[in-house]
Amino acid sequence: MIDRYSRSQMNSLWTDEAKIKSWLEVELAVCAVQNSLGNIPDSDWQTIKSKAKFDLKRIQEIEVEVKHDVIAFLTSLKEHVGDSARFIHLGLTSSDVLDTGLALQLKKAGKILQDDLHKLEQTIVELAIKHKYTLQIGRSHGVHAEPITFGFKMAVWLAEIRRHQEHLKQAIKSITVGKISGPVGTYANTSPAVEEKVCDMLGLTAETAATQVVQRDRHAHFISTLALIGCSLDKFATEIRHLQKSEVLEVEEPFTEGQKGSSAMPHKRNPVGCENISGLARLLRSYVIAAMENISLWHERDISHSSVERVIIPDSVILLDFMLDRLTGILKNLVVYPENMQQNLNRFGGVVFSQAVLLKLIDKGLSREEAYKLVQDRAMSVWNKVNGDFKTSVLKDPQITKLMSKDEIEQCFQTQSYVKNIDQVFKRLNINT
């Protein structure tokens, strides 16, 4: 897993090489537009286009001296391009290149995350279809409530993932903006027309109004969206962790051949993948605060946000990419135990059917209060008893049998009513079974 991930597409987007490549892409787009407007002679543009390249090691050497990354980059370009380099960076400021280049990286990262979400969505759909009618006890407060199906649980997860797909789409749209407006954003030495053409060429939207930087509410929105997705992954992972408890054991993470669960206890099969996801979600959520703190910059710009973003932006997208990939892998190979689900559903002698008895008694004319007391008394009499049997207790209660026939009582303990509307839920989600 770690070796595979170290070679991932997402990780490659955030190397120094990739970052500077995005800067060069911005500078060349500006030069192309300036040439089309007659501001750079054709001969110089051809020289720039054919010779513009960079040497990362050389840039790092220059930066040691000048202590400015963009100047080091431009100096390296000059060494390759020659005199025509005087037309590179015309009317721009560093943040034009930094923020627009970052938008290019985030656009690519966003596409990878969209693909990841789609893979997770499809995996959940497959589980929902397979276990549409696999009965399972529903729980509230961690306590047995009423029957559901495992497929229904997956349908709820699916709806959540699809909401996140829309959230991410909007966040990507918000973050993929460029600015080519110069110091403090006034277009004093370039024109809005250049910005529009450059952004269009790069597949970005021109920022509506900027200072010297693209405003950081956009980046905070993006990071917050990633964190919200991470929260849902944490939620799903936490559910699997609970369902894998020894006393529950309704589902289990895949446990591969040769895998070991404990250095001391050979019997252990632990939900380590899901625990990993839950832990990483905590880290991802912590980045939201830092992203929000970055919104408040002095006047038209300071760079207090820059050092923060060098950590939180690559980390956030890499973390979420990893988490989505890990959870998809777990769900694809999830071990489901329907027989344990059935056993747990019946564990407390049928008390989970108490509402059905309650409603039938109300239908027979009892007040809700009277019916509730009757049913609760019967349920509590068998609660957590080794051989407790709620149905038998109900059948032996004369106050209940006076109002309900044996067949009516038996009907209260059937599961059909709990699955009769699952088709409607699946239809809403366009799940074709």
Buried (B, 14 or more C-beta within 10 A) or exposed (E): EEEEBEEBEBBEBBEEEBBBBBBBBBBBBBBBBBBEEEBBEEEBBEBBBEBBEBBBEBBEEBBEEEEEBBBBBBBBBBBBBEEBBEBBBBBBBBBBBBBBBBBBBBBBBBEBBBEBBBBBBEBBBBBBBBBBBBBBBBBEEEEBEBBBBBBBBBBBBBEBBBEBBEBBBEBBBBBBBBBBBBBBBEBEEBBEEBBBBBBBBBEBBBBEEBBBBBBBEBBBBBBBBBBBBBBBBBBBBBBBBBBBEEEBBBBBBBBEEEEEBEEEEEEEBBBBBBBBBBEBBEEBBEBBEBBBEBBEBEEEBEBEBEEBBEEBBBBBBBBBBBBBBBBBBBBBEBEBBBEBBBEBBEBBBBBBBBEBBBBBBBEEEBEEEEBBEBBBEBBEBBEEEEEBBBBBBBBEBEBBBEBBEEEBBEBBBEBEEBBEEBEEBBEEBEBEE
